[in-house]
Amino acid sequence: MKTITIPYSPRPQQKKLHAALDEYRFAVCVMHRRGGKTVFSINHLIKEALTSKHKDFRGGFFCPTRVQAKQVAWDMVKEYSRVVPGMKYNETELRADFPTGGRITLYGAENPDSARGQYFDFVVCDEYAQMDSRMFAEVIRPAIADRLGSVCFIGTPQGMNSFYDLFEEAKSLPEWFTCTFKASQTGLVPKE
């Protein structure tokens, strides 16, 4: 088997999240701005697309809007996966096709129907606080059911909303991992 080195060196917080996603089916991570949430999640999707035991792995990255998904994540998908021989990118569909048969697609939650009928093995919901809470219950949860897919919710605090409710509920559920990384604790953003 050929070794592929992705140009990514995870920070301590990102390492903790990668390890948690190898252990838990669901994760809710509250992290400050510029904390590396998107970089972490794109690289975890790439890892899964390359190593998943599922035939034709399907990964989804959801942002509140499709424009936002393209702006914050599409260049990262290409940057980190470009070293994989045989990669193909569909700019119109915001889709990366891996030589393993795996695929990562970016979606906007403003159009939930765009993901209906899909199946997913791993999904990231970025800034879930800005999404309709039905996105998980009515679209993503059914799409991961048959293949026992996983979901990681990442975002920044925005008051008491559906992301807050999900985080609070997840704390008591055995299949769920929760974490909070504050700017005052990570040292990633200068105090000034």
Phi, psi and chi 1 to 4 in degrees:
 res  aa     phi    psi   chi1   chi2   chi3   chi4
   1 MET       -  133.3  177.8 -169.6 -106.5      -
   2 LYS   -78.4  140.1 -176.3  176.4  178.6  174.5
   3 THR   -90.5  130.5  -59.6      -      -      -
   4 ILE  -116.0  128.1  -62.4  170.2      -      -
   5 THR  -106.7  111.1  -56.8      -      -      -
   6 ILE   -77.7  137.0  -56.5  -64.8      -      -
   7 PRO   -77.2   67.0   28.6  -33.3      -      -
   8 TYR  -143.8  126.2  164.2   64.1      -      -
   9 SER  -117.9  102.9  -63.3      -      -      -
  10 PRO   -66.3  142.3   16.8  -22.0      -      -
  11 ARG   -73.5  166.2  -63.4  169.9  176.0  164.2
  12 PRO   -54.8  -40.4  -27.2   34.5      -      -
  13 GLN   -65.3  -39.9  -62.1   84.9   -1.8      -
  14 GLN   -67.7  -38.8  -66.9  165.7  -36.5      -
  15 LYS   -59.7  -42.3  -75.8 -178.2 -177.7  179.0
  16 LYS   -61.2  -41.4 -178.9  178.0  180.0  176.8
  17 LEU   -68.1  -42.3  -70.6  170.8      -      -
  18 HIS   -58.3  -45.9  -72.8  -61.5      -      -
  19 ALA   -62.6  -41.4      -      -      -      -
  20 ALA   -63.5  -40.0      -      -      -      -
  21 LEU   -70.9  -19.2  -71.5  175.8      -      -
  22 ASP   -77.6  -18.0  -70.3  -21.2      -      -
  23 GLU  -105.6  -37.0 -174.9  178.1  -18.7      -
  24 TYR  -109.2  150.1  -67.2   89.4      -      -
  25 ARG   -78.4  -33.0 -174.5  168.2  177.2 -150.5
  26 PHE  -128.0  147.5  -58.3  100.1      -      -
  27 ALA  -144.4  143.9      -      -      -      -
  28 VAL  -127.2  116.0 -176.6      -      -      -
  29 CYS  -120.2  118.9  177.2      -      -      -
  30 VAL   -99.2  120.3  178.5      -      -      -
  31 MET  -141.7  147.7 -173.7 -176.5  -79.9      -
  32 HIS   -67.4  164.1   62.5   83.7      -      -
  33 ARG   -61.5  146.1  -61.1 -153.6 -176.6  -77.6
  34 ARG    66.0   21.7  -50.1  -53.2  -49.1  148.7
  35 GLY   -86.5   -9.5      -      -      -      -
  36 GLY    95.4   21.7      -      -      -      -
  37 LYS   -62.3  -48.0  -59.8  177.0  -64.6  -63.5
  38 THR   -69.9  -42.5  -55.8      -      -      -
  39 VAL   -58.6  -46.6  171.2      -      -      -
  40 PHE   -57.8  -50.0  144.1   75.6      -      -
  41 SER   -69.1  -37.8   58.6      -      -      -
  42 ILE   -63.7  -42.3  -67.9  -59.1      -      -
  43 ASN   -69.1  -31.0  -82.2  -74.1      -      -
  44 HIS   -70.3  -39.4 -158.6   81.8      -      -
  45 LEU   -60.0  -44.2  -83.0  160.9      -      -
  46 ILE   -62.7  -45.0  -68.8  168.7      -      -
  47 LYS   -56.5  -46.2  174.8 -170.8  139.9 -166.9
  48 GLU   -65.1  -39.9  -68.3  -65.2  -41.7      -
  49 ALA   -62.8  -30.4      -      -      -      -
  50 LEU   -88.8  -26.1  -68.9  170.3      -      -
  51 THR  -119.5   -5.6   63.9      -      -      -
  52 SER   -61.0  141.8  176.8      -      -      -
  53 LYS   -80.4  -11.9  -68.0  176.0  178.1   44.3
  54 HIS   -71.6  135.0  -73.8  -67.6      -      -
  55 LYS   -68.5  134.5 -177.9  179.9 -177.1  -38.9
  56 ASP    53.7   56.9  -63.6  -29.5      -      -
  57 PHE   -46.8  140.0  167.9   87.3      -      -
  58 ARG  -127.5  122.8  -67.1  -63.8 -179.9  -98.1
  59 GLY  -117.7  142.0      -      -      -      -
  60 GLY  -126.7  137.6      -      -      -      -
  61 PHE  -119.0  113.9 -177.1   89.1      -      -
  62 PHE  -107.3  131.2  -72.1   80.6      -      -
  63 CYS  -117.9  167.2  -86.2      -      -      -
  64 PRO   -56.1  -35.7  -30.0   38.1      -      -
  65 THR  -133.0  156.6   68.7      -      -      -
  66 ARG   -65.4  -37.8 -169.8  170.7 -170.3  -83.0
  67 VAL   -60.3  -43.8  168.6      -      -      -
  68 GLN   -63.7  -42.1 -174.2  179.4   10.6      -
  69 ALA   -58.2  -43.7      -      -      -      -
  70 LYS   -65.8  -43.5 -176.2  174.2 -176.4  179.2
  71 GLN   -67.0  -42.2  -71.4  175.0  -21.0      -
  72 VAL   -92.2  -22.7  -57.2      -      -      -
  73 ALA  -125.0  -26.9      -      -      -      -
  74 TRP   -62.3  -45.9 -175.4 -124.9      -      -
  75 ASP   -62.6  -34.6  -73.6  -17.6      -      -
  76 MET   -66.5  -41.9  -76.2 -175.3 -154.7      -
  77 VAL   -55.5  -47.7  169.6      -      -      -
  78 LYS   -69.6  -42.0  -65.8 -176.1  -70.1 -175.1
  79 GLU   -59.2  -48.5  174.3 -172.6  -10.8      -
  80 TYR   -81.1  -23.5  -68.0  113.6      -      -
  81 SER   -98.4   -8.3   65.7      -      -      -
  82 ARG   -57.2  -27.5 -169.5  166.4  -80.7  132.8
  83 VAL   -75.4   -8.2  -62.5      -      -      -
  84 VAL   -82.8  116.8  178.3      -      -      -
  85 PRO   -60.5  137.1  -18.3   29.2      -      -
  86 GLY    87.1   11.0      -      -      -      -
  87 MET   -68.4  146.1  -74.7  -61.7  -57.8      -
  88 LYS  -132.5  140.7  -66.9  179.8 -177.2  168.6
  89 TYR  -123.9  134.1  -56.6   99.6      -      -
  90 ASN  -111.0  103.3 -175.0  -46.8      -      -
  91 GLU   -64.8  -37.1  -63.1  -73.8  -25.5      -
  92 THR   -66.7  -43.1  -56.5      -      -      -
  93 GLU   -90.4   -2.7  -65.4 -175.3   21.1      -
  94 LEU    50.7   56.1  -60.0 -179.4      -      -
  95 ARG  -130.4  134.3 -171.5 -176.0   78.9 -142.1
  96 ALA  -111.6  123.3      -      -      -      -
  97 ASP  -104.7  126.4  -65.6  -36.8      -      -
  98 PHE   -97.3  152.2  -70.5   75.4      -      -
  99 PRO   -64.6  -13.8   20.3  -29.1      -      -
 100 THR   -77.4   -9.5   58.8      -      -      -
 101 GLY    96.4   -7.6      -      -      -      -
 102 GLY   -73.8  162.2      -      -      -      -
 103 ARG  -150.7  139.2  177.7  179.0  -69.1  166.1
 104 ILE  -120.1  130.1  -63.5  170.5      -      -
 105 THR  -127.6  141.1  -53.8      -      -      -
 106 LEU   -97.0  140.0  -52.1 -173.4      -      -
 107 TYR  -133.2  156.1  -63.7   92.5      -      -
 108 GLY  -106.5  133.6      -      -      -      -
 109 ALA   -76.9   -6.3      -      -      -      -
 110 GLU   -71.2  -14.1   80.8  -86.9   31.5      -
 111 ASN  -129.0   75.3 -177.5    8.6      -      -
 112 PRO   -56.1  -31.6  -19.1   28.8      -      -
 113 ASP   -64.2  -20.1  -67.7  -29.3      -      -
 114 SER   -65.3  -20.7   67.4      -      -      -
 115 ALA  -106.5   -4.0      -      -      -      -
 116 ARG   -66.6  143.7  -72.0 -173.1 -169.0  -88.3
 117 GLY    87.9   -8.8      -      -      -      -
 118 GLN   -83.4  164.0  -56.1  -71.8  -41.0      -
 119 TYR  -118.4  151.4   69.9   85.0      -      -
 120 PHE  -135.1  144.4  -67.6  108.4      -      -
 121 ASP  -101.7  -29.4  -61.4  -59.3      -      -
 122 PHE  -151.3  131.4 -178.0   65.1      -      -
 123 VAL  -129.5  141.5  170.9      -      -      -
 124 VAL  -115.6  130.8  174.4      -      -      -
 125 CYS  -110.7  105.9  -68.8      -      -      -
 126 ASP   -93.6  128.3 -170.2    1.5      -      -
 127 GLU    57.5   54.8  -61.7  -61.2   -7.0      -
 128 TYR   -60.1  -26.0 -173.5   68.4      -      -
 129 ALA   -60.0  -24.4      -      -      -      -
 130 GLN   -95.2    4.4  -62.8  172.0   25.4      -
 131 MET  -103.0  155.1  -65.2 -178.5 -160.7      -
 132 ASP   -64.5  127.6 -174.0  -38.2      -      -
 133 SER   -61.1  -18.5   61.1      -      -      -
 134 ARG   -70.7  -16.0  -66.4  174.9  -59.5  162.7
 135 MET   -55.3  -44.7 -170.9   72.0 -157.4      -
 136 PHE   -73.1  -51.9  176.4   60.1      -      -
 137 ALA   -64.2  -40.0      -      -      -      -
 138 GLU  -100.4  -20.4  -64.2  178.6   14.6      -
 139 VAL  -117.0  -55.5  177.3      -      -      -
 140 ILE   -75.8  -47.1  -64.7  170.4      -      -
 141 ARG   -57.5  -46.3 -172.3   75.3 -169.6 -124.5
 142 PRO   -64.5  -30.2  -22.0   32.1      -      -
 143 ALA   -75.7  -16.0      -      -      -      -
 144 ILE  -103.5   -7.0   64.8  168.0      -      -
 145 ALA   -61.4  -50.5      -      -      -      -
 146 ASP   -71.9  -28.1   58.6  -26.1      -      -
 147 ARG  -104.9    9.9  -69.8  168.1   60.9  113.2
 148 LEU    51.6   48.3  -62.0  177.2      -      -
 149 GLY   -68.3  169.7      -      -      -      -
 150 SER  -116.1  158.2  -60.3      -      -      -
 151 VAL  -138.0  137.1 -177.8      -      -      -
 152 CYS  -122.0  122.9  179.8      -      -      -
 153 PHE  -100.9  125.7  -60.9   86.5      -      -
 154 ILE  -127.0  149.8   57.6  175.1      -      -
 155 GLY   174.4  176.3      -      -      -      -
 156 THR  -105.1  151.7   52.6      -      -      -
 157 PRO   -62.7  137.1  -16.4   27.0      -      -
 158 GLN  -141.9   41.1  -65.0 -175.3    5.9      -
 159 GLY    87.8 -164.5      -      -      -      -
 160 MET   -93.9  102.7  -64.1  178.1  136.5      -
 161 ASN  -142.1 -162.8   51.6   35.7      -      -
 162 SER   -64.7  -32.4   58.7      -      -      -
 163 PHE   -67.2  -43.0 -172.2   47.3      -      -
 164 TYR   -61.1  -47.3  171.6   85.2      -      -
 165 ASP   -59.9  -43.1  -66.9  -19.4      -      -
 166 LEU   -62.5  -44.8 -178.7   68.3      -      -
 167 PHE   -60.1  -46.9 -179.0   81.9      -      -
 168 GLU   -63.5  -42.8  -70.9  -60.4  -47.1      -
 169 GLU   -66.5  -41.1 -178.0 -178.4   -1.6      -
 170 ALA   -62.8  -27.9      -      -      -      -
 171 LYS   -58.3  -26.2  -73.8 -163.9  -98.9 -175.4
 172 SER  -103.7    3.9   64.9      -      -      -
 173 LEU  -102.2  130.9  -59.8  173.1      -      -
 174 PRO   -66.9  -27.5   20.7  -28.5      -      -
 175 GLU   -86.1    1.6  -76.8 -169.5  -53.4      -
 176 TRP  -112.4  139.7  -69.1   69.9      -      -
 177 PHE  -109.9  138.6  172.2   80.4      -      -
 178 THR  -130.3  148.2   59.7      -      -      -
 179 CYS  -156.1  156.7   64.2      -      -      -
 180 THR  -133.2  127.6  -57.4      -      -      -
 181 PHE  -120.5  109.4  -63.7  116.0      -      -
 182 LYS   -91.6  147.9  -62.2  177.5 -179.0 -179.9
 183 ALA   -59.1  -34.1      -      -      -      -
 184 SER   -68.5  -15.5   58.4      -      -      -
 185 GLN  -106.8  -30.7  -61.8  167.9  -33.0      -
 186 THR   -79.6  -28.9   65.4      -      -      -
 187 GLY    75.5   13.2      -      -      -      -
 188 LEU   -83.6  -23.4  -62.5  172.6      -      -
 189 VAL  -117.1  129.0  178.7      -      -      -
 190 PRO   -57.3  141.5  -19.8   28.7      -      -
 191 LYS   -57.9  -35.6  -79.6 -173.0  176.7 -176.7
 192 GLU   -59.3      -  -57.7   81.2   47.8      -
